[in-house]
Amino acid sequence: MRFEFDAPLWRWEARTADWYFVTVPAELGGDIAELPRMRRGFGAVKVEATIGVTRWRTSIFPQREIPGVGQEYVLPVKKEVRVAEGLEPEADVRVVIDLVLP
């Protein structure tokens, strides 16, 4: 199943490193959360993500549930992808995620 959306790239500052994410909109996340699949640690969902021409396999992780709207997930965006696509924090990003179902 494929999901496409636009969202800003944001940075989370950790003690040892910065992490970069894009938030999957709650409306789409609600659909993702309802799909039958094998449960993984932390509620992770395996996906193949595409930004620009860069495609990679990763997981999305539940962030928060918005009552009446759905479940937000976060997609980690690794440095290789950010460099290849010239992404900066707060830049709007077009994302395609394909769920990897068992």
C-alpha positions as semicolon CSV with decimal commas, in nm:
position;residue;x (nm);y (nm);z (nm)
1;M;0,000;0,000;0,000
2;R;0,133;0,344;-0,098
3;F;0,099;0,678;0,083
4;E;0,215;1,015;-0,051
5;F;0,234;1,346;0,135
6;D;0,422;1,673;0,178
7;A;0,565;1,769;0,516
8;P;0,855;1,972;0,657
9;L;1,184;1,809;0,756
10;W;1,251;1,873;1,125
11;R;1,544;1,819;1,358
12;W;1,541;1,655;1,700
13;E;1,847;1,739;1,903
14;A;1,981;1,454;2,114
15;R;2,277;1,455;2,350
16;T;2,507;1,270;2,113
17;A;2,363;1,348;1,769
18;D;2,088;1,524;1,583
19;W;1,814;1,318;1,420
20;Y;1,597;1,433;1,131
21;F;1,237;1,333;1,069
22;V;0,931;1,397;0,859
23;T;0,593;1,351;1,029
24;V;0,338;1,133;0,850
25;P;0,006;1,322;0,871
26;A;-0,237;1,177;1,126
27;E;-0,504;1,124;0,860
28;L;-0,274;0,887;0,670
29;G;-0,131;0,740;0,989
30;G;-0,481;0,643;1,099
31;D;-0,514;0,433;0,782
32;I;-0,170;0,281;0,840
33;A;-0,249;0,196;1,204
34;E;-0,564;0,008;1,101
35;L;-0,391;-0,222;0,851
36;P;-0,337;-0,579;0,969
37;R;0,034;-0,650;1,000
38;M;0,288;-0,816;1,221
39;R;0,357;-0,592;1,523
40;R;0,716;-0,476;1,566
41;G;0,904;-0,315;1,852
42;F;0,785;0,032;1,957
43;G;0,489;-0,003;1,718
44;A;0,723;0,039;1,420
45;V;0,596;-0,021;1,068
46;K;0,842;-0,134;0,798
47;V;0,837;0,084;0,487
48;E;1,024;0,169;0,172
49;A;1,050;0,547;0,160
50;T;1,120;0,772;-0,138
51;I;1,220;1,138;-0,135
52;G;1,312;1,278;-0,474
53;V;1,503;1,002;-0,652
54;T;1,635;0,846;-0,331
55;R;1,466;0,529;-0,208
56;W;1,553;0,336;0,111
57;R;1,411;0,079;0,349
58;T;1,338;0,188;0,707
59;S;1,058;0,198;0,962
60;I;0,812;0,462;1,070
61;F;0,739;0,500;1,442
62;P;0,419;0,610;1,617
63;Q;0,448;0,961;1,757
64;R;0,110;1,060;1,896
65;E;-0,256;0,990;1,840
66;I;-0,484;1,282;1,761
67;P;-0,838;1,197;1,877
68;G;-1,086;1,201;1,592
69;V;-0,809;1,241;1,333
70;G;-0,562;0,953;1,349
71;Q;-0,215;0,838;1,443
72;E;0,095;1,043;1,361
73;Y;0,409;0,850;1,268
74;V;0,761;0,983;1,220
75;L;0,989;0,884;0,935
76;P;1,361;0,911;1,012
77;V;1,555;1,070;0,725
78;K;1,918;0,964;0,730
79;K;2,210;1,186;0,634
80;E;2,272;1,006;0,304
81;V;1,919;1,098;0,192
82;R;1,942;1,458;0,314
83;V;2,274;1,511;0,134
84;A;2,164;1,335;-0,188
85;E;1,844;1,542;-0,205
86;G;1,992;1,869;-0,074
87;L;1,747;1,886;0,218
88;E;1,767;2,144;0,495
89;P;1,561;2,154;0,818
90;E;1,215;2,309;0,771
91;A;1,221;2,238;0,397
92;D;0,896;2,095;0,264
93;V;0,955;1,743;0,142
94;R;0,747;1,525;-0,092
95;V;0,746;1,176;0,057
96;V;0,624;0,844;-0,078
97;I;0,608;0,548;0,158
98;D;0,522;0,193;0,060
99;L;0,435;-0,041;0,344
100;V;0,641;-0,359;0,358
101;L;0,387;-0,621;0,450
102;P;0,476;-0,979;0,543
